[in-house]
Amino acid sequence: MADTASPSGAATVPGEPSPFAREMRRRRSLRRMSQLELATLAGTTQRHLSFIESGRSAPGRAMVVRLAESLGLTLRERNSLLLSAGYAPVYAESARDAESIGPAMEALRSILTGHLPYPAVVAGPRGELVLSNAAFGVLTEGAAAHLLEPPVNVLRLALHPEGMGSRVVNLAAWGRHVTESLRARAAAHPDPELDALIAELTEYLPPARPAGAPGGHLGFAVPLRLRTSGGELRLLTTLTSFATAVDVTLAELHLEAFLPADAATGALLRRREELRARGGPGR
């Protein structure tokens, strides 16, 4: 019996699900969606989706894109799904210094500057530092040189005992807020490299406190309590991303901005910025 060909020309064995069909089932299972739920979101029928997942029907490029969007895949994952179906990627992946995304990168720099006197960073999908503002120094204070050598990983810097870890008063609670957020992302978007980083970061954390114990709260507003040479800071964080990005590079960037959780923290950071601006020890 002759082999059949996929849209890309690759041979497939009749009766066996294609790589695309297997990937579709895997992605849908990860999100615990029924065929009917996904078909409704993608604007098709359950019967058609069943045929796609069994390999009995080869979807067009537009259908693959609709299915990927309905599954909530990242742009990188959407490109991967298109490739598995035999189609060229739809979404560009620009270099961070490419002219095409220059205005967006400049906008990020403006936001970082505007956020002073409070620290803020732009990081990649696994914590690699892309940009930071002048107040970033309050987070790197006393960190070991090897953690500050490019490429700097802000997640490792935050929890490593030779980075911020030894200065975080509530490391057990705040650190687990960080790692649990990463685990949630990894569950929805599997990434072996991210899994390895999570395992490493978890080793830096002290045992979790029992539920209900003082300081053991693991909610979404856990403040970062950070000892500095000027006193203890209490900081909250916000995350910002390009929600409508159609470039893989931009879509994978996020801006993490730290905000004072009390008046004393705000005053300390303002004094530090004033010293830095005058060339003093706040640099």
C-alpha positions in Angstrom: 0.0 0.0 0.0 1.4 3.4 -1.0 2.2 6.0 1.6 0.2 9.3 1.5 1.7 12.7 1.8 1.2 15.5 4.3 0.8 19.2 3.1 4.6 19.5 3.5 5.2 16.5 1.3 6.4 14.3 4.2 5.3 10.7 3.9 2.8 9.3 6.4 1.7 5.7 7.0 -2.0 5.2 6.3 -4.0 4.3 9.4 -1.5 5.9 11.8 -2.2 9.4 13.3 0.0 12.1 11.9 2.4 14.1 14.2 -0.1 16.9 14.0 -3.0 14.7 15.1 -1.0 13.4 18.0 0.0 16.9 19.0 -3.5 18.1 18.8 -4.8 15.4 21.2 -1.9 16.1 23.6 -2.5 19.8 23.7 -6.2 19.4 24.2 -5.6 16.8 27.0 -3.3 19.2 28.8 -6.0 21.8 28.9 -8.6 19.2 29.9 -10.9 20.3 27.1 -13.4 18.0 25.4 -13.6 17.8 21.6 -16.9 19.6 21.7 -15.5 22.5 23.8 -12.6 23.0 21.5 -14.6 22.6 18.3 -17.1 25.2 19.5 -14.3 27.7 20.3 -12.6 27.1 16.9 -15.9 27.4 15.0 -16.0 23.9 13.7 -17.8 20.7 14.5 -16.9 17.9 16.9 -17.1 15.5 14.0 -14.6 17.5 12.0 -12.2 17.8 15.0 -12.6 14.0 15.7 -11.5 13.4 12.1 -8.5 15.8 12.5 -7.3 14.1 15.7 -7.7 10.6 14.2 -5.7 11.6 11.1 -8.7 11.1 8.8 -8.8 14.7 7.9 -6.0 17.2 7.1 -6.9 20.7 8.2 -6.1 23.8 6.2 -3.7 26.4 7.5 -6.5 28.7 8.7 -8.0 25.9 10.7 -4.7 25.0 12.4 -4.3 28.7 13.4 -7.9 28.8 14.8 -7.3 25.6 16.8 -4.0 26.9 18.2 -5.7 30.2 19.2 -8.6 28.3 20.8 -6.1 26.2 22.8 -4.5 29.3 24.1 -1.1 28.3 22.7 1.8 30.8 22.8 3.0 32.1 19.5 6.0 29.8 19.6 3.7 26.9 20.2 1.4 28.0 17.4 4.3 28.0 15.0 5.3 24.5 16.2 1.8 23.2 15.6 1.8 24.7 12.1 5.1 22.9 11.3 3.7 19.6 12.6 0.8 20.0 10.1 3.2 20.7 7.3 2.7 24.5 7.1 5.3 27.3 7.4 5.2 29.3 10.6 2.9 32.4 10.6 4.5 34.4 13.4 7.9 36.1 13.0 10.6 35.8 15.6 12.8 38.9 15.5 16.1 39.6 17.1 15.7 41.8 20.1 17.7 44.5 18.4 15.8 44.2 15.1 14.4 47.4 13.5 10.9 45.8 13.2 10.4 45.7 17.0 12.5 48.8 17.7 9.5 51.0 18.7 8.2 48.3 21.2 11.6 48.0 22.8 11.9 51.7 23.1 8.5 51.8 24.7 9.7 49.3 27.3 12.8 51.5 28.0 10.5 54.5 28.5 8.4 52.5 31.0 11.4 51.4 32.9 12.7 55.0 33.2 9.2 56.3 34.1 8.9 53.7 36.9 11.9 55.2 38.8 12.6 55.4 41.7 11.2 51.9 41.9 13.0 48.9 40.4 11.7 47.3 37.2 13.1 44.7 34.7 12.2 43.2 31.4 12.8 39.5 31.2 12.5 36.6 28.7 10.4 33.5 29.2 12.8 31.7 31.5 13.9 34.7 33.5 16.8 36.0 31.3 17.4 39.7 31.9 16.7 41.8 28.8 16.4 45.4 30.2 16.5 47.0 33.7 16.2 50.5 35.1 18.6 52.3 37.3 16.9 51.2 40.5 17.8 47.5 39.7 20.8 47.9 41.9 18.8 47.6 45.0 17.9 44.1 44.0 21.5 43.1 43.1 23.1 44.6 46.2 25.7 42.2 47.6 25.0 39.5 44.9 27.9 37.2 43.9 29.7 38.2 40.7 28.8 34.9 38.9 25.1 35.7 39.2 25.6 39.1 37.6 27.6 37.8 34.6 25.6 38.0 31.3 23.2 36.3 30.6 21.8 37.3 34.0 18.8 35.2 35.1 16.5 37.3 37.3 14.7 34.2 38.7 18.0 32.6 39.8 19.2 36.0 41.2 16.0 36.4 43.2 16.2 33.0 45.0 19.9 32.0 45.0 21.5 32.2 48.5 24.3 34.2 46.9 21.9 36.5 45.2 18.8 38.0 46.8 17.9 34.8 48.7 20.0 35.5 51.8 18.3 39.0 52.1 14.7 37.9 51.6 13.1 37.9 55.0 10.1 35.8 53.9 11.9 33.6 51.4 9.8 30.5 52.2 6.5 32.2 51.3 7.7 34.6 48.6 10.0 32.1 46.9 7.2 29.5 46.7 4.9 32.2 45.2 7.5 32.5 42.4 8.0 28.8 41.9 4.3 27.9 42.0 3.6 30.6 39.4 6.3 29.0 37.2 4.8 25.6 37.7 1.4 26.8 36.6 3.0 28.2 33.4 4.9 25.0 32.8 1.7 22.9 33.2 0.0 24.9 30.5 3.0 25.3 28.3 5.4 22.3 28.8 9.1 23.3 28.6 11.9 21.0 29.7 14.3 23.9 30.3 11.7 25.7 32.5 11.1 22.4 34.4 14.9 22.2 35.1 15.0 25.8 36.3 12.0 25.3 38.6 13.8 22.2 40.1 16.9 24.3 40.7 15.0 27.2 42.2 13.1 24.9 44.5 16.4 23.7 46.0 17.1 27.2 47.2 14.0 27.5 49.3 13.6 26.6 53.0 10.8 24.2 54.1 7.3 25.6 53.7 5.5 26.8 56.9 2.3 25.0 57.9 -0.9 26.5 56.5 -2.1 29.2 58.9 1.3 29.8 60.5 2.5 33.5 60.7 4.1 34.5 57.4 3.0 31.3 55.7 0.4 32.8 53.5 0.9 32.0 49.8 -1.6 34.2 48.2 -1.2 36.5 45.1 -0.2 39.5 47.1 2.8 38.1 49.0 5.1 41.1 49.5 8.8 40.8 48.9 10.5 41.7 52.2 14.1 42.5 51.3 16.9 43.6 53.6 19.1 46.4 52.1 21.9 48.6 53.4 19.3 51.4 53.9 16.7 49.3 55.7 14.0 46.7 54.9 11.9 47.1 51.8 8.4 45.7 51.4 7.6 45.4 47.7 4.7 44.2 45.6 5.2 43.2 42.0 3.1 43.6 38.8 3.6 41.8 35.5 3.0 43.4 32.1 3.2 41.8 28.6 2.3 42.6 25.0 -1.1 41.0 24.9 -1.6 41.5 21.2 1.9 40.8 20.0 2.3 38.9 16.7 6.0 38.5 17.0 7.3 35.6 19.1 10.1 37.7 20.7 7.8 40.4 21.9 5.2 38.0 23.0 7.7 36.2 25.3 8.9 39.3 27.1 7.3 40.5 30.3 8.0 43.6 32.4 8.1 43.1 36.2 7.7 46.3 38.1 8.2 46.5 41.9 6.0 48.9 43.9 6.3 50.0 47.5 3.9 48.1 49.9 4.2 50.8 52.5 5.2 54.5 52.9 8.6 53.7 54.5 9.6 51.6 51.4 8.6 54.4 49.1 10.6 57.0 51.0 13.6 54.8 51.2 13.6 54.2 47.4 13.1 57.9 46.7 16.1 58.8 48.9 18.1 56.1 47.1 17.2 57.5 43.7 18.1 61.0 44.8 21.5 59.8 45.9 22.0 57.9 42.7 21.1 60.9 40.5 23.7 62.9 42.4 26.3 60.2 41.9 26.2 59.0 45.5 26.1 55.5 47.1 22.6 54.9 45.9 24.0 53.9 42.4 
